[in-house]
Amino acid sequence: MAMQPHSKKRVCYYYDSDIGNYYYGQGHPMKPHRIRMTHNLLLNYGLYRKMEIYRPHKATADEMTKFHSDDYIRFLRSIRPDNMSEYNKQMQRFNVGEDCPVFDGLYEFCQLSAGGSVAAAVKLNKQASEICINWGGGLHHAKKSEASGFCYVNDIVLGILELLKYHQRVLYIDIDVHHGDGVEEAFYTTDRVMTVSFHKYGEYFPGTGDLRDIGAGKGKYYAVNIPLRDGMDDESYESIFVPIISKVMETFQPSAVVLQCGADSLTGDRLGCFNLTVRGHGRCVELVKRFGLPFLLVGGGGYTIRNVSRCWTYETSVALGVEIANELPYNDYFEYFGPDFKLHISPSNMSNQNTPEYLEKIKNRLFENLRMLPHAPGVQVQAIPEDAVNDESEDEDKVDKDERMPQSEKDKRITGDGELSDSEDEGEGGRRDNRSYRTPQPRKRPRLDKDGSTIKDEIKSEDSKDDVKNISSVEEPKKEMAPNP
Amino acid sequence: MAANMYRVGDCVYFETSSTSPYQIRRIEELNKTPSGNVEAKVMCFYRRRDLPNPLIQLADKHQLAQSEDSPIAMKLKKICLKTPVGEEQAAQAVLDPALAAMEEESSELPGTDGLAPKQRHQAKHRELFLSRHVETLPATHIRGKCTVTLLNETESLLSYLNKDDAFFYCLVFDPSQKTLLADKGEIRVGSRYQTEVTNLLKDGEEDVRVNEELETLVWTPEHGLTDRQIDQFLVVSRSVGTFARALDCSSSVKQPSLHMSAAAASRDITLFHAMDTLHKSGYSIESALSSLVPASGPVLCRDEMEEWSASEANLFEEALDKYGKDFADIRQDFLPWKTLKNLVEYYYMWKTTDRYVQQKRVKAVEAESKLKQVYIPNYNKPNPALITSNSSSGKTAPAVLNGGTNGTAGVAPGQLCASCQVTNSTQWYTWGPQHLQYRLCGTCWQYWKKYGGLKVKTAGVFGETEVEVAKGPRGEGEDTALSVSHRPHRCTVLNCAKEFKLRAHLARHVATAHGSGEGARPVMKTRAAFYLRASPFTRLARRLTRALRRPRHYARSPFSPINLQQVKHECSIAMAGLGGAELRAAGAAGAGAARVRGPVGAVAARLAAARGTPVPAARHDWLTLTPKDAMPAPPHVAFPKPPKAPDGSLMYERVLSRAEIEARRAEAAPAQPLKRRAYDDINGLDRGGPGRSSLEGAAPPPAKRPNKHPAPMQRPSREQYAAMCARAQATGQPLPAHVFTHVNGKPTNISGRGGRRHVISWMDAPDDLYFRATETAKAARRNLSCGELRRGARAPWRAMRGGACKAAAPLQLVILD
C-alpha cells in the first residue's frame, strides 16, 4: 500500500511541563514521565517549532462534573496520601486504591489531563485548528463515578461532550490494547457518538468489549467492538482497521474524530500482548487523518515508556505531515533508547493468534451491525436551516472568521473530507471536488442515498478489499480550510 | 527449531503422567533453577473431564444461552455466571424451568448445528476451562505447543476441529472453589453510568468557552523565522549557558572542564528556555538575544540533574537502595529539603547516568534466571504404555515386526483399537485398566493424549466410561454401574406418591405442588449420596465372576472401573449350568459365618500336605512363637527411642508438615517482584491465589473440599503439646480436637475413649436423611457395647440386639428437602 505524502495541517499540541513529575507509585506501570520524554523528543526532532504549543489550563471541578458525579470529583479533590485513612469507605466506592492509587498531586494530574482535552476540543470547535494533540489525555477507563485502570477523570468523554456542541456526530476510535470501556459506557445509549474500540479480548482487563456489545437504546449499533487476540501485527491490524473505519465513516458520517492512541498495543509492552510496531500504530493515525475531519489525538496506555515516546513522537510527525529520521536526536533521555537509539522498533517473533479467517468473520459481523444504522442518524430531530442553502462560495466569504462556522460550512467539511468514493466517480463525471461532489438536494448524505442499493452486497470479501484500496488511493482532499486568524 | 522454542505466553502440552492425557498449560514464566534446570510457572486450563458433572451441564446451558437470541436466552445471559457459580448451585440452576425449556430444544454446544455426531463428540474434547490456578512444572515435561483461544460466537467449532492442537474456552473454572464464571465484563446502563449528552448549539447561540481561558500559547509556528535562524538562536543560547556556567562559582566546581560546561548547557532545559524566550520576545531574534543576557548576567538554566550536589546524589542512591522508589519516604528520611517533584524529575534523569546503567547490569545478571524462551527438544522416549514386540503376547506373530501388515486373522476383540476399531497399526498402546487389555492404535493414542478422549463415542465399551467413572458418580456411570440400585424419588406427601428421576426434581415438585412447608430446611444443600443395595443376583455375581474375585480391592478403590460386559458374560456362562437351588446355595454361601481355619500350625500342616510333603506328626518347634524376651536383640538400634520428657512421654523430633516445608521453600526463594501480568488485570480475582508449586510430577487435584475445620492451622509445638496433655490429664478433660489433627500432620487418637470427637460437617452428611437421636435412643445406645455399636453402624439394616431398638421406637427419621 503506497503511502500518500503527508499533508500539512494546523496542529495544536497541549503539554504541561509538570506532567512528567506525577508519580503513581513504586512498581506502578503507569508513568506520566513518558509524556515528558515524548515532549523532549519532539523538541529535538524540530517538530516542536512546527506546531502551536499550548499549556492547558487546569480543568475545574465544574468542567469535570459535566460527566463525572459531583461526589466523585469532590472525593478526588480532597483525597491525599496523608489523609487516605479517613476515606476508606469512599476509596472502595470509587475504586481508588489498588490499580488507581492515591498519589501526590493526583487531582492536579487529572486537571491537567482533562484540561488539555477540553481545551483541544474547544479549539477544534472554534476551527482554530485541524488536529489537536494531548498526549497527557486518553484516560479511557474512567467511569462516571469510579476510577478504573489507572484512569480517574475521563478527559476523552469531557472532550467529546465539548465537541458535541458543534458536531452532530462524533466518532471515537480507540487503538489501546485495552477496551475503551469508560468512553463506551458514557455514550452507550446515544446515537451521537459512535465508539469504536480495537482491543485484546478474553481474560484481559477490563473484561468488556465483546463483539456483541453494540450499545443500548438509541445507542444500539453505535458501539463497535473489535475483540482481538494476542499477537496482532501491523498487517492484520491494518486489514481490520481500514475496512471497519471506512465503513464506519461511510455509515455514521461523523463530523469530528477523537482517536485514543494507547501505545500499549505496541510490541514488547509491559502489559500489552500485541505485536504492533511504531509504524503500524502510526498508520492508524495517518488513516484517520486522511478523512480530513477535525481530529483530536489523545494518549492513553503504554507501559514500555521508551516505545511509548517513540510512538507518540512519530504520530505527532504524522499529524504534522513531516517525515522524521529514524535516528533519534540527542536529548535528556537519550540513554533510554539504547541499544539502537532508533525511532522505529521491530516486531517480535510471537505468533499471531488472529487468523485472517477470524478477522474476516469479525469484520463481517460488524458490517452487518453497521448496516443496521439508519442512514441519517439523528437528522430528523435536528432542524438545521442552513442545510437548505446551496450557494456555498458566497457563504464561505461571508463567514466571520472569529465566529463559529455556520452549519452549512461544517456540513461541507463533513461530507467533503469524509468521502472516500471520489475515485469511483473519476471515470464518468470527472473527479469530484469540493464543489461538485454535493448533490443539489438539501441532504446530508448524498452518497449513501445513491449507493444504498449496493450496500447489501458489501458483506462480500471483495467489497471490503475494495474499501481498503479506496483509502489508499484517495488523495488528500485538496480543499483549503477557511483561513483562521 | 522454532517449533521447539517455547516462549512465555505460549500454550503447551505438559506430560505429567505417561498414561493420562497431557495437561494444557500456559507458560507465565520460565525460571532457571540453580541446578540449571528450567522450571515453568504455568497457568492451568482444565478439560471437560476434569470438571464436576453439574458444572459441565451448566457450562453447556450457558453456551446455549449465549448462542441464542430468544428472550429466555437473553434473560439467562443476564443472570448466568456473572458471579461464580458453585457445584450445588449449578445443580439447581440447571433445573431452572427456563433452562429446562431450552434444554428441550437442543442440548449441544452452539455452532454444532450441522455437525455430525462424531464431530460433536470431538468438539467437546476441544473445550477447555480457563482457571487462575498457577503451578510450577519442569520445562522438560513440555510435549508440544497448542493454541487456546476464547471462543468467539462468529466462529464455528469446525474451525477448531479442522486444526490440530487448537482449543477454545468460554468459561473460567475455579478449581479450589469448584465454581464456574463467565469472564465477561458488563457495560452498565443507567443515568448513573451514561453521561448527559450536550446538545448541539442552536443557531446563533454562543459557546461560553473561550480558548484564552483554557490554554496559554507557548509557541506558534507562524513566526516568520526560518529553521536556520531558530537553530542559530539555540546555539547562541547554549553558548550563553556555557559562559554563564564559567562565571558561576558553584558550576565551575561541578564542571571543571569547558566540555562539561558546554554539555550541561546543552541539556533540554536550556533549549526549552530558548524557545520560550523567542516566543516571549515576539520571535524577534534581536530582543530574544538581549533577554538572554539581562543586566543581572547571562541566563543560567539548570535542571535537577545539575542542581543536585554530589552528596545529594549519593544520599539519593543510598535511599533508593533502602526504600526502593518510594519517593515520599525518601524525601522524608533522606532529602527533606527537596520536593517530591524534584525527586521524581531527578530520578528519571539519574536513570540515564552511568551509575544507573551499572546497577541495571547487576539487575540484568539477576534477571538472567528469568528466561524469555526455552528450547525443549522433541521427546523421543517411548511411552511405557507402548506395546513393544517382546512384551506383546505370542498372539502377534514375529513377522508383523517388519511388515506393516498386522495379522488380521484371529485377532481377538481386545486386539482392535478401542477407539477406531482398526487392526492395523505400527504402534499399539495399552490403554485403560490392565485387566481389560484394551489397546489403542498410534493415532488414537496421540488423540487421547492431546484431547483427552477417544475419537468415537463408544457406547458399550468401557472406553468412555473410564473417563466418567474415574471422576466419581456421574450420570451415565451411575446408571450403568453394577448393582447401584436406582430407586426413584417418591414424593412422601400423603396421596401423592409421584415418582421422580432426580431428587432435585422431587424437591421442585414438593415446593410447587405442596408448598414448601419445612421451616428448618437449610439454605445450602448437602451432597448427593447413594447407597449400594446388593441384590441376590449381584451377590451371586460376586461369587461367580473372576473379575470380581477381589472384593477387598474393589471396596478400597470404589472408583476403579469394573468391566460390566465381562461380568455379565462370565455370569451367564457360570449360571448356565446351575439350577435355582444351587444358585441359591451359591449365593448364600458367602453370607454364612467366616470359615474357621484353626490355629496357624494346623494351617501350615494342611498346606504342607497339599504340597505333597509329609505331614509331621509332632508340632515343629519352629512353629512355636519365640517368647518376646527371648528375641535376639539387634546389634544397634536403627531408630532409638527418643528421650523421655519429665511427664514420661517421649519427645519426638518434630517432623515438618508438607505445608511447612513448602512455606520454608517459598521463604528461601527470592520474593517475586511485583510484576503485573496481563491476567492480573482481570477483576483482581486472582489476587492472593497461592502459587502452589508441585514439582513432583502430576499436579495433584486440589483437595476436594477445603479444610473447614475450625481448628487453628497452627500446629502446637512440642512443648505446647506436652503442656496441653498435662493440663488435660490434670483436669480430666479431653484434648481439643485440633491438637490431634496436627500431631505429625495426621489425625491420631490417643485412646479409644476420650479421643477425638469426629464431627462430620453437615454438608458431608450422607444425603438429606439423618437419624435424630431422642433421649430414649440415646439411653438405648448407652446400653450397647462398643463392638455392638460399631457393628450396627456398619450394617444399619440389621436388627440390633434384642429389643434395645424397639424401646427407642418410633424412629426419628428426618428427611430434608
Contacts between the chains, C-beta under 8 A, distances in Angstrom:
chain1	res1	chain2	res2	distance
A	14	B	215	7.0
A	15	B	218	8.0
A	17	B	272	7.6
A	18	B	341	7.2
A	20	B	344	7.7
A	20	B	345	7.1
A	20	B	348	7.1
A	21	B	340	7.8
A	21	B	341	4.1
A	21	B	344	4.6
A	21	B	345	5.4
A	22	B	344	7.6
A	23	B	327	6.2
A	23	B	340	7.4
A	23	B	344	4.8
A	25	B	326	7.9
A	26	B	324	5.3
A	26	B	325	4.3
A	26	B	326	5.1
A	27	B	325	7.5
A	27	B	673	7.9
A	27	B	674	4.9
A	29	B	676	5.8
A	33	B	344	7.5
A	33	B	348	5.1
A	36	B	348	7.7
A	40	B	268	5.1
A	43	B	268	6.3
A	43	B	271	6.0
A	43	B	272	6.6
A	43	B	275	7.4
A	44	B	268	7.3
A	44	B	271	7.6
A	46	B	227	6.9
A	48	B	219	6.6
A	48	B	275	6.7
A	49	B	219	6.9
A	49	B	221	6.4
A	49	B	227	7.3
A	49	B	230	5.7
A	49	B	275	7.3
A	50	B	221	5.1
A	51	B	219	7.4
A	51	B	221	6.1
A	52	B	217	6.7
A	52	B	219	6.8
A	52	B	220	5.1
A	52	B	221	6.5
A	53	B	217	7.4
A	53	B	218	4.3
A	53	B	219	3.8
A	53	B	220	7.8
A	54	B	215	4.1
A	54	B	216	6.5
A	54	B	217	5.9
A	54	B	218	6.3
A	55	B	215	6.6
A	55	B	216	4.6
A	55	B	218	5.4
A	56	B	214	6.8
A	56	B	215	5.4
A	57	B	213	6.5
A	57	B	214	4.8
A	57	B	215	6.1
A	57	B	216	7.7
A	66	B	195	7.7
A	66	B	196	8.0
A	66	B	198	7.7
A	67	B	195	4.6
A	69	B	192	7.7
A	81	B	328	6.6
A	98	B	684	6.8
A	99	B	681	7.8
A	99	B	684	7.8
A	104	B	328	6.8
A	104	B	340	5.2
A	105	B	340	7.8
A	105	B	341	7.9
A	115	B	214	6.9
A	118	B	209	8.0
A	118	B	214	6.5
A	119	B	211	6.8
A	119	B	214	3.7
A	119	B	215	4.4
A	122	B	207	7.5
A	122	B	209	4.6
A	122	B	211	5.7
A	122	B	214	5.8
A	123	B	211	5.9
A	123	B	215	7.6
A	125	B	207	6.5
A	125	B	209	7.6
A	126	B	207	7.9
A	126	B	211	6.2
A	128	B	211	6.5
A	143	B	193	6.8
A	144	B	192	6.4
A	144	B	193	5.5
A	144	B	194	7.5
A	144	B	195	6.7
A	145	B	192	7.0
A	149	B	681	7.4
A	157	B	195	5.8
A	161	B	195	6.5
A	161	B	197	7.3
A	161	B	198	4.8
A	162	B	198	7.4
A	162	B	209	7.1
A	164	B	197	6.1
A	164	B	198	4.3
A	164	B	199	7.7
A	164	B	200	6.8
A	165	B	198	5.4
A	165	B	199	7.6
A	165	B	200	6.6
A	165	B	201	5.0
A	165	B	207	5.9
A	166	B	200	7.1
A	166	B	201	6.4
A	166	B	207	7.6
A	167	B	200	7.6
A	168	B	200	5.9
A	178	B	681	7.8
A	179	B	185	7.9
A	181	B	185	6.9
A	181	B	187	6.7
A	184	B	187	6.0
A	185	B	187	5.0
A	185	B	188	6.4
A	185	B	193	5.3
A	185	B	194	6.9
A	186	B	193	7.5
A	186	B	194	6.0
A	186	B	195	4.3
A	187	B	194	7.1
A	187	B	195	6.8
A	187	B	197	7.3
A	188	B	187	5.4
A	188	B	189	6.1
A	188	B	193	7.4
A	188	B	194	5.8
A	189	B	189	6.3
A	189	B	194	5.3
A	190	B	194	7.5
A	190	B	197	4.8
A	192	B	197	5.8
A	193	B	197	7.4
A	200	B	678	7.9
A	201	B	150	6.8
A	202	B	149	7.2
A	202	B	150	3.2
A	202	B	183	7.3
A	203	B	130	6.0
A	203	B	150	6.9
A	203	B	172	7.6
A	203	B	183	5.8
A	203	B	678	7.8
A	203	B	679	5.7
A	203	B	682	6.1
A	204	B	678	6.0
A	204	B	679	7.4
A	204	B	681	6.5
A	204	B	682	6.6
A	205	B	678	7.8
A	205	B	681	2.9
A	205	B	682	5.9
A	206	B	185	5.4
A	206	B	681	7.3
A	207	B	183	6.4
A	207	B	184	6.2
A	207	B	185	3.0
A	207	B	682	5.9
A	207	B	683	6.3
A	208	B	184	7.6
A	208	B	185	3.6
A	208	B	186	6.6
A	208	B	187	5.6
A	209	B	185	7.6
A	210	B	184	6.2
A	211	B	152	6.5
A	211	B	153	6.7
A	211	B	154	6.8
A	212	B	153	6.7
A	213	B	187	5.7
A	216	B	187	7.8
A	216	B	189	5.0
A	217	B	189	7.4
A	223	B	187	7.5
A	227	B	150	7.8
A	227	B	152	6.7
A	229	B	149	5.7
A	229	B	150	7.4
A	230	B	9	6.8
A	270	B	676	7.2
A	271	B	676	6.1
A	271	B	678	6.3
A	271	B	681	7.2
A	272	B	678	7.8
A	273	B	9	7.1
A	273	B	678	5.6
A	331	B	268	5.9
A	332	B	267	5.8
A	332	B	268	4.5
A	332	B	269	7.9
A	332	B	303	7.4
A	332	B	305	7.8
A	332	B	349	6.4
A	332	B	352	7.2
A	333	B	348	7.2
A	333	B	349	7.8
A	333	B	352	6.1
A	334	B	352	7.0
A	335	B	351	7.5
A	335	B	352	3.9
A	335	B	353	8.0
A	335	B	357	7.2
A	336	B	351	7.2
A	336	B	352	6.8
A	349	B	2	7.6
A	350	B	7	6.8
A	350	B	9	7.0
A	351	B	10	7.9
A	353	B	147	6.2
A	353	B	149	5.8
A	357	B	159	6.8
A	358	B	152	7.0
A	358	B	154	7.9
A	358	B	155	6.8
A	361	B	152	7.4
A	361	B	154	4.0
A	361	B	155	6.4
A	362	B	152	7.1
A	362	B	154	6.1
A	364	B	154	7.6
A	365	B	154	5.1
A	382	B	200	6.5
A	385	B	203	6.8
A	386	B	203	7.4
A	404	B	201	7.6
A	404	B	207	6.7
A	406	B	203	7.8
A	407	B	203	7.0
